[in-house]
């Protein structure tokens, strides 16, 4: 079966933007004693996918894991449903590191305001002492928009998507 032509980078970015608008909860993958551990988390993207913000309890397992090893992955996927091909669902996998965003940081108030606009039901959690905003600094992105439409981007140029071509064997 021939591979589909690569989409223009603007089309890829528009599809990525549409996916993250439709899907408000992602799977945060942390490391628990060297093994992957997944948790559902609401997330807020920064100006692009290279910054992601989470509002997490210090008591949660995933937060404890990040305190021990800051490496993370965030997986955002189009929901499955009847009649959909599960192998062709759109998905975005981000890799990077996480760190607490101190309330004294210059961007904290803006991030908090944007987070509350997206998740107003979390307002009371900001009053709990064990909750804090985490900033995930993502370095790599892998976006699948369907069969033959896999793209990669790096944080140095986050809106420049490169079509991932299958490896050819000699």
Secondary structure, DSSP 8 states (H G I E B T S, - for coil): --------HHHHHHHHHHHHHH--EEEEEEEETTEEEEEEEE-EE-SSTTEEEEEEETTSHHHHHHHH--EEEEEEE----TT--GGG--EEEEEEEEEE--TTSTTHHHHHHHHHHH-GGGGGGGGSTTEEEEEEEEEEEEEE-STT-EEEEEGGGTT--EE-------
